[in-house]
Amino acid sequence: MIDAAEIAKQLILAEQERHAIAPFTHLNPELDTDTAYAAQRIVVQARLDNGERIIGAKLGLTSRVKQKAMGVDSPLFGAVTDRMIAPFGEPIALDELIHPRVEPEIAFVLARDVAAPATVSSVLAATEVVCGAVDVLDSRYEDYRFTLPDVIADNTSAGRFLLGPNQLAPSAIDDIRLLGCVLRLNGGVAATAAGAAVMGHPAASVAWLANQLGERGEVLKAGWIIFSGGLTAPIPLTADNVISAEFDGLGTIEVFAA
């Protein structure tokens, strides 16, 4: 079976050369999630060796619809580094990515560590502010075809992230589960959703992650930004598309390419 080091080597090269590769499970159907997370750690460490630093985490497959489509019953997670954060209001450089797609999310900026056992209440208590966000996915696999171990190894398709213009303390939001989002493509409504699309409550996905890390003796760290998971299906970002995510009370993020 292919090992974590070889998986990471191929993913790192695919990102550097900006070309998509076949999913590893096509030839290695026995690939498991433990090996995939080991590969992910190598991929992330390569970024750290190049001077990046971890500033947060992202979750994926946080909705029941996406889990059913993938045939799984739990989310997955990856790391977010400082160089993944794109400046608000500036274009996304297509020549730095392979085939980006955009999905809106709710992000949590932590005021203090979140350790296991975590709950929705403990996450909210530890959160400094909540903000609207956009996850610009960029899978290293051809046509976004992959299984769960593949996408875990690929650091959950992390590409770029944008944070919205407004930030609110959790106490200033009546109910994050009801916080609405409208995703627009070239001015037209492409999708609508509310916070409850993410595990019933976006903070529930953050708590899930804290509990997963707790099994490794790790915590979510103060100051980190946690991207809680996509609210809608993603939309391809092309030179011709202008995508915007409008969040109730949290402002609008416009995504366009250059």
VEXVO-789372 format. One record per residue: x, y, z of N, C-alpha, C in turn. Coordinates in steps of 0.02 Angstrom, whole numbers, plus 50000, padded with zeros to 5 digits. Layout:
% VEXVO-789372
XYZXYZXYZ;...
***
This chain:
% VEXVO-789372
500424994050000500005000050000500445006250000;500225011449967500595017749966500625020550037;501195023650055501255026250122501135033750125;501095036450186500915043450196501425048150163;502065046350167502575050650139502515051350064;502355045850029502285046149957501655049949937;501115049049974500505052749961500635060249967;500955062150022501105069250033501555072049978;502055068249959502525070449906502145072049842;501685067749822501315068849760500835074749766;500525075549824500065081249834500435087849834;501005088049867501405094149869501625096149798;501835091249759502055092549690501465094849647;500885091749657500295093749618500105100949632;500155103049695500005109949711500525114749683;501155112849689501695117149663501645118049588;501495112649552501465112949479500775114549454;500295115049499499605116849483499305112149430;499365105749444499035100849401498685095649445;498095093449423497705088649462497945081549449;497875077449500498085070449496497495065849510;497575059549494497055054649509497035053349585;496445051949612496415050349684496795043949700;497105043949757497535038249776497135031849786;496515032549807496115026549821495915022749758;496025025549699495895021749638496345015649634;496965016649652497445011049650497575008149719;497355011849770497475009649839496815009949878;496335005749862495675006149894495695004749969;496245001849992496305000350063496565006350104;496705011850072496955017850107496465019750163;496725020650223496295022150280496395029350303;495955031550348495975038550370496585040050414;496825035150451497425036350492498025037950448;498105034150394498645035550347498535042250313;497905043750297497745050050264497915056050308;497735055650372497905061250417498665061750427;499005056150426499735056350430500025059950369;499745058650310499965062150249499815069550254;499215071150280499035078150288499535081750333;499745078650387500225081950431500885083350396;501085078950351501705080050313501605085850264;501025086050232500865091550186500885098250223;500575098550281500565104650320501265106450345;501645101450366502315102850391502755105850336;502645103750274503025106650219502895114150213;502275116150226502105123250226502465126850283;502465123750341502795126950399503545127550386;503835122550354504545122750338504705128450289;504185130550251504275136050204504095142850234;504005143050300503905149350333503185151150350;502715146850332502015148150349501905146250422;501355148650450501165146850518500425145150521;500265140550564499565138550571499185143950610;498625146150581498215151250614497505148750628;497365142550611496695140050623496585133250592;495955131650583495765125150556495135125850515;495025121050471494415120950432494095114050437;493435114050434493065107850435492725106750368;492615100450352492265098650291491765093150305;491315092250258490785087150264490405087950330;490215094150344489855095550407489095095350399;488855094550339488135093950328487945086750315;487355084750335487125077850324487085076350250;486895081350209486835080150137487505078250108;488035081950126488695080450100488965073850127;488815072450190489045066050219488725060150183;488075060650169487735055250134488015054450064;488175060050031488445059649964489125056149963;489505056850018490165053750022490145046950056;489555045150083489495038750117489855038450184;489875044150219490195044450285489705047350336;489875046850399489425049250451489745054350498;490315057150478490645062150520491035066950477;491195072850503491585077750465492325075850460;492705080150430493425079550427493725086350439;494385086750448494685093150464495375093750435;495595100150428496265101550404496515107950436;497115109950417497445115850446497385121850399;497365127750429497365134050391497995137850410;498375140050360498975143950373498875151250353;499335155450376499265162650364499265164350289;499635160750249499675162450178499065160250139;498615156650171497985154750138497465160350143;497565165150187497075170550195497175175650139;496655176650099496685181450044496435188250068;496725193650045496505200350066495795201750044;495405204650088494715206350073494695211550017;494255210449968494155215249915494645214749857;495135210149863495615209249808495465202749771;495645202349707495495196349667495895190349689;495615184549675495965178249685496365176749622;496995175249631497435174049574497335166849549;497015166249491496875159649463497505155749445;498045159349429498655155849408499025152749468;498765153849529499055150649588498665144449609;498115143149574497675137649594497545133049534;497215127449548497075122549495496385123449467;495875122549508495175123349486494745125249547;494805131549568494485133649631493725133649628;493435132349686492715132849697492595136649761;492025139949764491885144549820491275142049859;491345142049926490775140549968490775145150029;490185147350051490145151750110490165147850175;490445150950226490505147750291490415152950347;490325150550407490345154650467490975152950504;491365158150520492015157150553491995159650625;492365156250667492415157950738493135159950753;493235165750783493885167950805493915166950881;494375162850903494385160750973494765165651017;494465167251075494785171551125495225167451172;495055161051180495455156751222495425149651196;495855145451223495885138551200495215134951210;495085130251166494505125851173494775118751177;494675115651234494925108851245494335104051254;494475097751244493965092651256493875091651332;493255089951353492655089051312492335095851296;492205096951233491925103351210491195102451192;490815107851200490105108051182489965114551145;489365115151118489175121451086489265127251135;489045126351197489095131651247489815133551261;490255128651268490955130251283491305133551224;491115131751163491395135051104491175142351102;490535143551112490285150451110490605154651165;490695151651224491005155351279491725157051264;492065152951224492765154151208492865158351146;492325160051111492365163651048492375171151059;492855174451028492885181751032492385184850984;492405182850920491945185450871491775179950820;491195181150789490975176950733490975181250671;491155178450615491145182350553490945177950494;490675181050442490555177650380491225176250346;491245170850308491875168950276491735165350210;492245164850170492215160950108492815156350106;492675150150091493195145050081493275144150005;493855146049980494005144849910494365138149905;493975132949891494235126149887494675125449826;495175121049831495585119549772495845112349778;495425107649761495625100649765496205099249719;496665095149742497215093049699497035086849658;496405084849659496185078949622495775080949560;495825076849509495475078149446494725078249457;494415083549432493675084249433493375083649502;493765085149553493515084649622493245077649638;493545072549609493345065649622493815062749674;493545060949731493955058149784493515054649835;493835050449876493495047449932493725051049996;493455048950052493625052350115494375052350130;494725046750125495455046950139495825051650091;495615051850028495945056249980495905063550002;495305065750018495215072850034495515074550102;495535069850148495885071150211496625072350197;496935068050158497645068850143497795075550109;497315077850069497385084050032497205090150075;497245089450140497105094950187496425098050173;495945093550162495235095450150495155100650094;495555099950042495495104349983495625111649999;496005113150051496135120050069496495123850014;496235129749998496545133949948496665140949975;496135144949973496165151750000495545152850044;495585157950087495025159650131494955167150133;494335169450137494195176550146493745177450206;493875182650245493465184350302493055190550287;492435190650310491985196150296492155202550333;491815207950314491985214550341491745215850412;491245212050435490945213250501491085207350548;491185208950610491285203950661490825205350720;490515200250747490065201050804490235195950858;490165198050920490215193350975489625188550971;489705182250991489145177650989488525180251026;488635183851080488075186551118487675191851080;487975194651028487635199850988487215196750931;487235190150924486855186650873486295182750907;485685184050887485115180850920485165173250921;485295170350863485355163150858485765161550797;486375159150806486815157850750486515152550704;486105148150732485795143050690485355146150636;485085152050651484625155450604484965160850563;485615161650572485975166750534485975164850460;485675169050420485565167450349486135169450304;486185165950248486695167450198486385166650129;486525171450085486315170950015486955170749972;487015165549933487585164849887487355166949818;487695171749789487515174349723488055172849672;487835171349612488285170449555488095175549502;488555180149488488435185449438487775189049450;487635190349514487045194149533486425190049549;486375184049521485795179849533485875175449594;485325173649625485365169349684485535162249663;486085159749689486285152849674486075148049728;486065150449791485875146049847485745150449908;485345147749953485245150850018485335145650072;485515147850131485615143150186485615147050251;485605143450306485675146350373486185142350412;486395145050468486915141850508486765134650526;486135133050534485945126250554486145121050502;486315123150441486525118350390487165114750411;487535117650457488155114650481488025111150548;487915104650545487835100450604487305103050653;486805106550626486275109150669486465115650703;487105116950710487365123150740488105123550722;488335129050692489045129350672489525128150729;489345130250789489785129050846489845121650863;489355117750841489395110450853489975107350814;490115109950755490675107250716491335109250748;491365115250777491975117350811492085112950873;491545111550910491595107150968491815100150947;491545097650891491745091150866492505090950854;492755096250822493475096550807493885096650871;493675100650920494035100950983494065094151016;493525090351011493505083751041493945078751002;493965079450936494415075250897495145076650914;495315083050920496005084850937496175082651008;495675082651051495785080451119496035073351123;495825069151076496065062251074496805061851059;497085067251030497795067551015498185071551068;497825073851119498145078051169498235085251146;497835087451096497905094151068497275098251083;497325104851074496755109251085496705114251027;496115117251020496045122950976496325129051013;496755132850981497135137851017496825144751013;496915148551066496695155451068496985159251008;496575163350977496785167150918496665163650852;496545157150855496415153450793495745155450762;495715154850696495095155650658494865148650638;494245146950657493985140350640493425141250589;493535138350530493035138550477492585132350485;491955133650502491525128250528491245123550476;491305125150412491045120650360490585124150312;490555121650251490165124850198489415124850212;489095130650200488375131250209487995129050148;488315129350089487985127550026488465123349984;488215120949929488655117749880489125123049850;489745121249833490215126049805490065127749733;490305133649713490235136149644490925137149614;491045134849552491705135949521491865143349514;492485145049529492725151849520493125152149455;492885156149409493215157049345493325164549333;493675166049279493795173049262493155176749246;492625173049227491995176249208491485176649265;491635173449320491155173149375491315178049431;490795181449454490845185449515490365182249565;490625180049620490235176549670490215180749733;489635181249765489595184949827489225180849879;489435181549941489105178249997488855183750044;488205184150052487895189250095487665186050160;487915188550216487755185750281487355190750322;486815188550353486415192850396486855195950451;486915202450451487275205950503488025205650499;488285201450453489005200550449489305203050384;488885206150342489135209150281489185204450222;489465207050168489515203450105490245202550084;490395196650060491065195250033490985194049959;491325197949919491315197049846491955193449825;491875188249785492445184349763492485184749687;493065186949662493165187349590493895185649576;494025184049515494675181349497495075186149454;495725185049452496165188949408496655184249375;
***
